[in-house]
Amino acid sequence: MAEIRVSKVEQGQTKITNVPIAVTPEGFWCCPSPVGFQKTLKSQNAPNKPKSSTTPPKSNVQKKQIPLTEKNPTTAPIKPAATSDDERIFTPDNPGIGAPIIPERPPRPKVEHVPRKVAIEFGEPGTSDMKVIMLGKQGYCVKLRVHKKVLLENSSFFTEKFSQQELGLSCLEIDDCKDAEIYIETVGLMYCKEMKQRLIKQSVSRVLHILKVAELLGFNSCILSCLEYLEAVPWVDKDEEEKVVSSVLRLQGEGIGVTPVLKRISSDVSNSPNDTISHIMDLVLKSNDERSRREMKSIVLKLLRENNSLPSYADSADVFNETVYLSCKNCLDSLLLLFKRAAEPEPTDRPTESTEPVVKQITLEADNLSWLLEILADRQAADEYARIWATQQELATLHSKLPIVSRYHVSNITARLFVGIGKGELLPVKDTRRLLLQTWLQPLINDYSWLQHGGRSFDRKVVEEGIGRTILTLPLEDQQSILLAWLGSFLKAGDNCPNLQRAFEVWWRRTFIRPYADIQVNVLQSDISMPSKQ
């Protein structure tokens, strides 16, 4: 480990600050960590602290240099001078020389009025022939001792600057430097033979900063190395991915080849996205493992909801909906066959275990149909689903012939349709609503006890509210016939039947109270119109 000493001049006295640096095999001098340079500037800008006693160093005695990070925190901050002659760079071959004895310290000027300067040398000590001075907005000044040949070979920016200046120019300034630390590291990479080895230890965020500076400096080999790094390293989250893509797309606009990096987020294959999604849905619907199927249904449903919010996705909505309805038809056909098998009389010699696969398959198909209904409801395209389900009279007839343990999952589909209509998510026509209630309300009532105890996601209040609202959308005569039929079941079953009392109260008021209100309105209107006729 070698050290850089940054000195300052204050009223004729010289004080030295040690900045720890590391030397690479290529001779590249740099801070050992990303925060090293920042710590140096912070220490120079720290507020003055009183020191209880000062022990003057002994002259003519060499002492081991202590890095800045290991010094006593009570030591007063050191401020570099504006003149370069007072700056010293120490190497392992040139140990530090003690500062002169200072019996008393004069009053210090305020920190903000003292220029902050740091000097760093690249390559072999004492061989540099060029100075690059970076001036930051925060008031700091960084002097880089570099080699003109290296800058010309690697940077089009420096090549252009040198061509605009006089021959023999040995100093170049860069104003308004926002991130001096990244500039220093990027210039240091010009001295590295294997930039990939240097970048492999960095984070994605830091490499993106290096890439931006390399772009400003026209450091093409560094740009390519950064792109190779970004193509290979994982992007850990969405924000990081967006930063990488935006940086890469900016380079693409300038004609720099970035295709390998963009391959991760785009494809040249011309397959329709709907075909891929349909294939995924088909795999999920046919899955045999219950846990993985349930997890993937939840994930796919969430991702499809995100797609629904994209304007570009609306163009292919109709095609996708047709695909979903095709899957619904296949599931319905399979469910009807399973109902027919389960409704067949069982031979006396058939073991009980043989019926378990059928029950499991019925449960699977019912769950698949419920999942497809959720997808269509999210896309506001479930009206046709309600019509198809309302016309399944054969399925509803077989429903009453099956044991309740085999069939009750199917009633979840009916309950979800009623909830959707009650919330306005579905807007089927009047005939569909009436037929849905006539076909499936009684099977739902028959399974209601099992629905309450057989599923964690079943919300009794929400379902009852949906059923009641669906009934109240029908003409008054239909409301009466359905609610009177429900009343007979409710009085027999109690809690094992949906509680539709709120809908019953609304129907009651519409039937028995509103006619009297209408008569009063008619009388009032006739009283108002009589004076006008006179």
C-alpha positions as CSV (number, residue, x, y, z in Angstrom):
1,M,0.0,0.0,0.0
2,A,1.4,3.4,-1.0
3,E,0.2,6.8,0.1
4,I,-0.5,10.2,-1.4
5,R,0.2,13.2,0.7
6,V,-1.8,16.3,-0.1
7,S,-0.1,19.3,1.5
8,K,-1.3,22.9,2.1
9,V,0.4,26.2,2.7
10,E,-0.8,28.3,5.6
11,Q,1.2,31.4,6.5
12,G,4.5,29.8,5.6
13,Q,3.9,26.5,7.4
14,T,3.5,23.2,5.5
15,K,1.2,20.4,6.7
16,I,0.6,17.1,5.0
17,T,-2.5,14.9,4.8
18,N,-2.0,11.2,3.9
19,V,-4.4,9.7,1.4
20,P,-4.2,5.9,1.2
21,I,-4.0,4.6,-2.4
22,A,-3.3,1.3,-4.1
23,V,-1.0,0.4,-7.0
24,T,-2.2,-2.1,-9.6
25,P,0.2,-4.3,-11.6
26,E,-0.2,-1.9,-14.5
27,G,1.0,1.0,-12.3
28,F,-2.5,2.5,-11.9
29,W,-2.7,4.5,-8.7
30,C,-6.3,4.8,-7.3
31,C,-8.3,5.0,-4.1
32,P,-8.7,1.5,-2.6
33,S,-12.4,1.9,-2.2
34,P,-15.1,4.0,-3.9
35,V,-15.4,6.2,-0.8
36,G,-11.7,6.8,-0.4
37,F,-11.7,10.0,-2.4
38,Q,-14.9,11.3,-0.8
39,K,-13.5,10.7,2.7
40,T,-10.5,12.8,1.7
41,L,-12.6,15.8,0.6
42,K,-14.9,15.4,3.6
43,S,-11.9,15.4,6.0
44,Q,-10.6,18.6,4.3
45,N,-14.0,20.3,4.7
46,A,-14.6,19.2,8.3
47,P,-15.2,22.0,11.0
48,N,-12.2,23.0,13.1
49,K,-11.9,21.2,16.4
50,P,-9.8,22.4,19.3
51,K,-6.8,20.3,20.2
52,S,-5.8,20.1,23.9
53,S,-2.1,19.6,23.3
54,T,0.2,19.4,20.4
55,T,3.3,17.2,20.5
56,P,5.8,18.4,17.8
57,P,7.3,15.6,15.7
58,K,10.9,14.8,16.2
59,S,13.1,16.0,13.4
60,N,15.4,13.6,11.4
61,V,13.4,10.6,12.6
62,Q,11.4,8.6,10.1
63,K,8.0,7.5,11.3
64,K,5.6,5.1,9.7
65,Q,2.9,7.0,7.8
66,I,-0.6,6.5,9.2
67,P,-3.5,6.4,6.7
68,L,-6.2,9.1,7.1
69,T,-8.9,6.6,8.1
70,E,-6.8,5.5,11.1
71,K,-5.9,8.9,12.5
72,N,-7.3,10.3,15.7
73,P,-10.6,11.9,15.0
74,T,-9.7,15.0,17.1
75,T,-6.9,16.0,14.7
76,A,-7.7,19.3,13.0
77,P,-8.5,19.1,9.2
78,I,-5.8,19.7,6.7
79,K,-6.4,22.0,3.7
80,P,-4.4,21.7,0.5
81,A,-2.7,24.8,-1.0
82,A,-3.3,26.3,-4.3
83,T,0.3,26.0,-5.4
84,S,1.5,22.7,-6.9
85,D,5.1,23.0,-5.7
86,D,4.1,22.2,-2.1
87,E,2.4,18.9,-3.0
88,R,4.4,15.7,-2.5
89,I,3.7,12.2,-3.6
90,F,5.2,9.4,-1.5
91,T,6.0,5.9,-2.8
92,P,7.2,2.9,-0.9
93,D,10.7,3.7,-2.1
94,N,10.5,7.3,-0.8
95,P,9.3,7.3,2.9
96,G,7.8,10.4,4.4
97,I,9.9,13.2,5.9
98,G,8.7,14.8,9.1
99,A,7.2,18.3,9.0
100,P,9.0,21.1,10.7
101,I,8.4,21.7,14.4
102,I,5.5,24.1,15.1
103,P,5.5,25.4,18.7
104,E,2.3,27.3,18.3
105,R,-0.4,27.4,15.7
106,P,-1.7,30.7,14.4
107,P,-5.4,31.3,14.0
108,R,-6.9,29.3,11.1
109,P,-9.0,30.9,8.3
110,K,-12.5,29.7,7.7
111,V,-12.6,26.4,5.8
112,E,-15.0,27.6,3.1
113,H,-12.5,30.3,2.1
114,V,-9.6,27.8,1.6
115,P,-9.3,26.0,-1.8
116,R,-9.5,22.2,-1.6
117,K,-6.9,20.5,-3.8
118,V,-6.0,16.9,-4.3
119,A,-3.1,15.6,-6.6
120,I,-3.0,12.1,-8.0
121,E,-0.3,10.6,-10.2
122,F,-0.8,7.7,-12.7
123,G,1.9,5.4,-14.0
124,E,5.4,5.2,-12.7
125,P,6.2,8.1,-10.3
126,G,8.0,11.0,-11.8
127,T,7.3,10.0,-15.5
128,S,4.2,12.1,-16.1
129,D,4.4,14.8,-18.7
130,M,0.8,16.2,-18.5
131,K,-1.5,17.7,-15.9
132,V,-5.2,17.6,-16.1
133,I,-7.0,19.8,-13.5
134,M,-10.6,19.1,-12.8
135,L,-12.6,22.0,-11.1
136,G,-15.7,21.0,-9.3
137,K,-18.8,23.0,-8.5
138,Q,-18.3,22.3,-4.8
139,G,-15.0,24.3,-4.8
140,Y,-12.6,21.4,-5.0
141,C,-9.7,21.0,-7.4
142,V,-8.2,17.7,-8.5
143,K,-4.9,17.6,-10.3
144,L,-4.1,14.5,-12.3
145,R,-0.5,13.8,-13.4
146,V,-0.8,11.7,-16.5
147,H,0.9,10.8,-19.7
148,K,-0.2,12.7,-22.9
149,K,0.5,9.6,-25.0
150,V,-2.0,7.5,-23.0
151,L,-4.7,10.2,-23.2
152,L,-4.2,10.5,-27.0
153,E,-4.4,6.8,-27.5
154,N,-7.6,6.3,-25.5
155,S,-9.7,9.5,-25.6
156,S,-11.1,11.4,-28.5
157,F,-12.1,14.2,-26.1
158,F,-8.5,14.8,-25.1
159,T,-7.3,14.4,-28.6
160,E,-9.6,17.1,-29.7
161,K,-8.6,19.4,-26.8
162,F,-4.9,19.0,-27.5
163,S,-5.4,19.7,-31.2
164,Q,-7.0,23.1,-30.3
165,Q,-4.2,24.1,-27.9
166,E,-0.7,25.3,-28.5
167,L,2.1,22.8,-29.0
168,G,3.9,21.8,-25.9
169,L,0.9,22.4,-23.7
170,S,1.4,20.6,-20.4
171,C,-1.8,21.5,-18.5
172,L,-5.5,21.1,-19.3
173,E,-8.5,22.1,-17.2
174,I,-11.9,20.6,-17.1
175,D,-14.5,22.9,-15.6
176,D,-17.8,22.0,-13.8
177,C,-16.7,18.4,-13.1
178,K,-19.7,16.8,-11.3
179,D,-18.1,13.5,-10.2
180,A,-14.4,13.8,-9.8
181,E,-14.0,10.4,-8.3
182,I,-15.5,8.7,-11.4
183,Y,-13.4,10.8,-13.7
184,I,-10.3,9.7,-11.8
185,E,-11.2,6.0,-12.0
186,T,-12.1,6.3,-15.7
187,V,-8.8,8.0,-16.5
188,G,-7.1,5.3,-14.4
189,L,-8.7,2.6,-16.6
190,M,-6.7,4.0,-19.5
191,Y,-3.6,2.6,-17.8
192,C,-5.1,-0.9,-17.3
193,K,-4.5,-3.7,-19.8
194,E,-7.5,-5.8,-18.5
195,M,-10.3,-3.4,-17.8
196,K,-12.7,-6.3,-17.3
197,Q,-10.8,-7.4,-14.3
198,R,-11.1,-3.9,-12.8
199,L,-14.9,-3.7,-13.6
200,I,-15.8,-7.1,-12.3
201,K,-15.5,-5.9,-8.7
202,Q,-17.7,-2.9,-9.2
203,S,-21.5,-2.6,-8.8
204,V,-23.9,-2.0,-11.7
205,S,-24.6,1.5,-10.5
206,R,-20.9,2.4,-10.5
207,V,-20.2,0.9,-13.9
208,L,-23.1,3.0,-15.3
209,H,-21.4,6.1,-13.9
210,I,-18.1,5.0,-15.5
211,L,-19.9,4.4,-18.7
212,K,-21.3,7.9,-18.8
213,V,-17.9,9.5,-18.1
214,A,-16.2,7.2,-20.7
215,E,-18.8,8.4,-23.2
216,L,-18.0,12.0,-22.5
217,L,-14.3,11.3,-22.8
218,G,-14.7,9.3,-26.0
219,F,-13.0,6.3,-24.3
220,N,-14.4,3.6,-26.7
221,S,-12.5,0.6,-25.3
222,C,-13.9,1.5,-21.8
223,I,-17.4,1.8,-23.3
224,L,-17.2,-1.7,-24.8
225,S,-15.8,-3.1,-21.6
226,C,-18.7,-1.6,-19.6
227,L,-21.2,-3.0,-22.2
228,E,-19.7,-6.4,-21.9
229,Y,-20.0,-6.2,-18.1
230,L,-23.6,-5.1,-18.3
231,E,-24.5,-7.9,-20.7
232,A,-23.1,-10.5,-18.3
233,V,-24.0,-9.2,-14.8
234,P,-27.5,-9.8,-13.3
235,W,-29.7,-6.8,-12.9
236,V,-31.1,-7.2,-9.4
237,D,-34.3,-5.2,-9.5
238,K,-36.7,-3.2,-11.7
239,D,-35.1,0.2,-11.0
240,E,-31.6,-1.1,-11.8
241,E,-32.9,-2.6,-15.1
242,E,-34.5,0.7,-16.1
243,K,-31.2,2.6,-15.4
244,V,-29.2,0.1,-17.5
245,V,-31.7,0.1,-20.4
246,S,-31.9,4.0,-20.5
247,S,-28.1,4.2,-20.5
248,V,-27.8,1.6,-23.2
249,L,-30.5,3.2,-25.4
250,R,-28.8,6.5,-25.2
251,L,-25.6,4.9,-26.6
252,Q,-27.7,3.2,-29.3
253,G,-28.9,6.6,-30.5
254,E,-25.3,7.6,-31.0
255,G,-24.5,4.6,-33.2
256,I,-22.7,2.5,-30.6
257,G,-23.3,-1.2,-30.9
258,V,-25.4,-2.2,-27.9
259,T,-27.4,-5.1,-29.3
260,P,-26.0,-7.8,-27.0
261,V,-27.2,-5.9,-23.9
262,L,-30.6,-5.2,-25.4
263,K,-31.1,-8.9,-26.3
264,R,-32.0,-9.4,-22.6
265,I,-35.1,-7.3,-22.9
266,S,-36.1,-7.7,-26.6
267,S,-36.3,-10.4,-29.1
268,D,-36.0,-10.7,-32.9
269,V,-38.3,-13.7,-33.0
270,S,-41.6,-12.8,-34.7
271,N,-43.9,-15.0,-32.5
272,S,-47.1,-13.3,-31.4
273,P,-47.2,-12.5,-27.7
274,N,-50.7,-13.9,-27.5
275,D,-49.4,-17.3,-28.7
276,T,-46.8,-17.3,-26.0
277,I,-49.4,-16.3,-23.3
278,S,-51.8,-18.9,-24.6
279,H,-49.1,-21.6,-24.3
280,I,-48.4,-20.5,-20.7
281,M,-52.1,-20.6,-19.8
282,D,-52.4,-24.1,-21.3
283,L,-49.5,-25.3,-19.3
284,V,-51.0,-23.9,-16.1
285,L,-54.5,-25.3,-16.8
286,K,-53.1,-28.8,-17.3
287,S,-50.8,-28.8,-14.3
288,N,-51.2,-31.8,-11.9
289,D,-49.4,-30.3,-8.9
290,E,-51.9,-28.3,-6.8
291,R,-49.5,-26.0,-5.1
292,S,-47.5,-25.0,-8.1
293,R,-50.7,-24.6,-10.2
294,R,-52.2,-22.3,-7.5
295,E,-49.0,-20.2,-7.3
296,M,-48.7,-19.8,-11.1
297,K,-52.3,-18.9,-11.5
298,S,-51.8,-16.1,-9.0
299,I,-48.7,-14.8,-10.8
300,V,-50.1,-15.0,-14.3
301,L,-53.3,-13.3,-13.2
302,K,-51.2,-10.4,-11.6
303,L,-49.1,-10.1,-14.7
304,L,-52.1,-10.0,-17.0
305,R,-53.6,-7.2,-14.9
306,E,-50.4,-5.2,-15.5
307,N,-50.7,-5.9,-19.2
308,N,-54.3,-4.7,-19.2
309,S,-53.1,-1.2,-18.2
310,L,-50.8,-0.8,-21.2
311,P,-52.3,1.1,-24.2
312,S,-50.3,-1.1,-26.6
313,Y,-52.0,-4.2,-25.3
314,A,-55.5,-3.1,-26.2
315,D,-54.9,-3.7,-29.9
316,S,-54.6,-7.5,-29.4
317,A,-57.3,-7.7,-26.7
318,D,-59.9,-9.3,-28.9
319,V,-57.6,-12.1,-30.1
320,F,-56.6,-12.9,-26.6
321,N,-60.2,-12.9,-25.4
322,E,-61.0,-15.5,-28.1
323,T,-58.2,-17.6,-26.8
324,V,-59.5,-17.5,-23.3
325,Y,-63.0,-18.4,-24.3
326,L,-61.6,-21.3,-26.3
327,S,-60.0,-22.5,-23.1
328,C,-63.3,-22.0,-21.3
329,K,-65.1,-24.2,-23.8
330,N,-62.5,-27.0,-23.4
331,C,-62.8,-26.9,-19.6
332,L,-66.7,-26.9,-19.8
333,D,-66.6,-29.9,-22.1
334,S,-64.3,-31.7,-19.8
335,L,-66.4,-30.8,-16.7
336,L,-69.6,-32.1,-18.4
337,L,-68.0,-35.4,-19.2
338,L,-66.7,-35.7,-15.6
339,F,-70.2,-35.0,-14.3
340,K,-71.7,-37.7,-16.5
341,R,-69.1,-40.2,-15.3
342,A,-69.7,-39.3,-11.6
343,A,-73.5,-39.5,-12.1
344,E,-73.4,-43.0,-13.5
345,P,-74.6,-45.7,-11.0
346,E,-71.7,-47.3,-9.3
347,P,-71.3,-51.1,-9.5
348,T,-71.4,-52.8,-6.1
349,D,-68.0,-54.3,-6.7
350,R,-66.3,-51.0,-7.6
351,P,-63.9,-49.9,-4.8
352,T,-64.5,-46.5,-3.3
353,E,-61.0,-45.3,-4.2
354,S,-61.9,-45.4,-7.9
355,T,-64.2,-42.4,-7.6
356,E,-61.5,-40.2,-6.0
357,P,-59.7,-39.3,-9.4
358,V,-63.0,-38.1,-10.8
359,V,-63.7,-35.9,-7.8
360,K,-60.2,-34.5,-8.0
361,Q,-60.6,-33.7,-11.7
362,I,-64.0,-32.0,-11.2
363,T,-62.4,-29.8,-8.6
364,L,-59.5,-29.0,-11.0
365,E,-61.8,-28.1,-13.9
366,A,-64.0,-25.9,-11.6
367,D,-60.9,-24.1,-10.3
368,N,-59.7,-23.6,-13.9
369,L,-63.1,-22.1,-14.9
370,S,-63.0,-19.8,-11.9
371,W,-59.5,-18.6,-12.9
372,L,-60.5,-18.0,-16.5
373,L,-63.5,-16.0,-15.3
374,E,-61.2,-13.8,-13.2
375,I,-59.1,-13.1,-16.2
376,L,-62.1,-12.1,-18.3
377,A,-63.6,-10.0,-15.5
378,D,-60.4,-8.1,-15.2
379,R,-60.5,-7.4,-18.9
380,Q,-64.2,-6.4,-18.7
381,A,-65.0,-9.2,-21.2
382,A,-67.0,-11.7,-19.0
383,D,-70.5,-10.9,-20.3
384,E,-70.3,-13.8,-22.8
385,Y,-69.0,-16.1,-20.0
386,A,-72.2,-15.3,-18.0
387,R,-74.3,-16.2,-21.0
388,I,-72.5,-19.5,-21.6
389,W,-72.7,-20.5,-17.9
390,A,-76.4,-19.6,-17.8
391,T,-77.2,-22.0,-20.7
392,Q,-75.6,-25.1,-19.0
393,Q,-78.9,-26.7,-18.2
394,E,-77.5,-30.2,-18.6
395,L,-74.7,-29.5,-16.2
396,A,-77.1,-28.0,-13.7
397,T,-79.4,-31.1,-14.0
398,L,-76.5,-33.5,-13.4
399,H,-75.4,-31.3,-10.5
400,S,-78.2,-32.5,-8.3
401,K,-77.4,-36.1,-8.9
402,L,-73.8,-35.9,-7.6
403,P,-72.7,-36.1,-4.0
404,I,-72.2,-32.6,-2.6
405,V,-68.5,-33.2,-1.9
406,S,-68.0,-33.8,-5.6
407,R,-70.0,-30.8,-6.9
408,Y,-69.8,-27.9,-4.5
409,H,-66.7,-26.4,-6.1
410,V,-68.7,-25.7,-9.3
411,S,-71.0,-23.4,-7.3
412,N,-68.0,-21.1,-6.7
413,I,-68.3,-20.1,-10.4
414,T,-72.0,-19.2,-10.0
415,A,-71.2,-17.2,-6.8
416,R,-68.4,-15.3,-8.6
417,L,-70.8,-14.4,-11.5
418,F,-73.3,-13.0,-9.0
419,V,-70.6,-10.9,-7.3
420,G,-69.4,-9.5,-10.6
421,I,-72.9,-8.5,-11.7
422,G,-73.6,-7.0,-8.3
423,K,-70.4,-4.9,-8.5
424,G,-71.0,-3.9,-12.1
425,E,-68.0,-5.8,-13.4
426,L,-70.3,-7.8,-15.7
427,L,-73.2,-6.3,-17.6
428,P,-75.1,-9.2,-19.2
429,V,-78.5,-8.6,-20.8
430,K,-81.7,-9.1,-18.8
431,D,-82.5,-12.5,-20.3
432,T,-79.0,-13.8,-19.4
433,R,-79.4,-12.5,-15.8
434,R,-82.8,-14.1,-15.5
435,L,-81.7,-17.4,-16.9
436,L,-78.6,-17.4,-14.7
437,L,-80.7,-17.1,-11.6
438,Q,-83.3,-19.7,-12.8
439,T,-80.6,-22.3,-13.7
440,W,-78.0,-21.9,-11.0
441,L,-79.4,-20.2,-7.9
442,Q,-81.0,-23.3,-6.5
443,P,-77.8,-25.5,-6.9
444,L,-75.9,-22.7,-5.2
445,I,-78.4,-22.7,-2.3
446,N,-78.0,-26.5,-2.1
447,D,-74.2,-26.2,-1.8
448,Y,-74.2,-23.2,0.4
449,S,-73.3,-24.9,3.7
450,W,-70.2,-26.6,2.0
451,L,-69.2,-23.4,0.3
452,Q,-69.0,-21.6,3.7
453,H,-66.8,-24.2,5.3
454,G,-65.0,-25.6,2.2
455,G,-63.2,-22.6,0.9
456,R,-61.1,-19.9,2.7
457,S,-61.7,-17.3,0.0
458,F,-65.5,-17.6,0.2
459,D,-66.9,-14.3,1.6
460,R,-70.6,-14.9,2.6
461,K,-71.5,-11.2,2.9
462,V,-70.1,-10.3,-0.5
463,V,-71.8,-13.3,-2.2
464,E,-75.2,-12.6,-0.6
465,E,-75.0,-8.9,-1.6
466,G,-74.1,-9.9,-5.2
467,I,-77.1,-12.4,-5.4
468,G,-79.5,-9.8,-4.0
469,R,-78.3,-7.0,-6.4
470,T,-78.6,-9.4,-9.3
471,I,-82.2,-10.2,-8.4
472,L,-83.1,-6.6,-8.0
473,T,-81.9,-5.8,-11.6
474,L,-84.8,-7.9,-13.0
475,P,-88.4,-6.7,-13.6
476,L,-90.5,-6.7,-10.5
477,E,-92.5,-9.8,-11.4
478,D,-89.2,-11.8,-11.8
479,Q,-88.0,-10.4,-8.4
480,Q,-91.1,-11.7,-6.7
481,S,-91.0,-15.2,-8.1
482,I,-87.3,-15.6,-7.3
483,L,-87.4,-14.1,-3.8
484,L,-90.5,-16.1,-2.8
485,A,-88.8,-19.3,-3.9
486,W,-85.7,-18.3,-1.9
487,L,-87.9,-17.5,1.1
488,G,-89.2,-21.1,1.2
489,S,-85.6,-22.4,1.2
490,F,-84.4,-19.9,3.8
491,L,-87.1,-20.7,6.3
492,K,-86.1,-24.4,6.1
493,A,-82.3,-24.2,6.0
494,G,-81.6,-21.0,8.0
495,D,-77.8,-20.3,8.0
496,N,-77.2,-23.0,5.4
497,C,-79.0,-20.7,2.9
498,P,-78.0,-17.3,1.5
499,N,-79.4,-14.5,3.5
500,L,-81.2,-12.2,1.0
501,Q,-83.2,-10.2,3.5
502,R,-81.9,-6.8,2.2
503,A,-83.0,-7.6,-1.3
504,F,-86.3,-8.9,0.1
505,E,-86.9,-5.5,1.9
506,V,-86.2,-3.6,-1.3
507,W,-88.6,-5.8,-3.3
508,W,-91.2,-5.3,-0.5
509,R,-91.0,-1.5,-0.6
510,R,-91.1,-1.5,-4.4
511,T,-94.2,-3.8,-4.4
512,F,-96.3,-2.5,-1.4
513,I,-95.1,1.0,-0.6
514,R,-94.2,2.6,-4.0
515,P,-97.8,2.3,-5.4
516,Y,-99.2,4.5,-2.7
517,A,-96.4,7.0,-3.3
518,D,-97.2,7.0,-7.0
519,I,-100.9,7.8,-6.2
520,Q,-99.8,10.7,-4.0
521,V,-97.6,12.0,-6.8
522,N,-100.4,11.8,-9.3
523,V,-102.8,13.6,-7.0
524,L,-100.3,16.3,-6.4
525,Q,-99.6,16.8,-10.1
526,S,-103.4,17.0,-10.8
527,D,-103.7,19.7,-8.1
528,I,-101.0,21.8,-9.7
529,S,-102.4,21.5,-13.2
530,M,-106.0,22.6,-12.2
531,P,-105.2,26.4,-11.8
532,S,-103.4,26.4,-15.1
533,K,-106.5,25.1,-16.8
534,Q,-108.7,27.8,-15.2
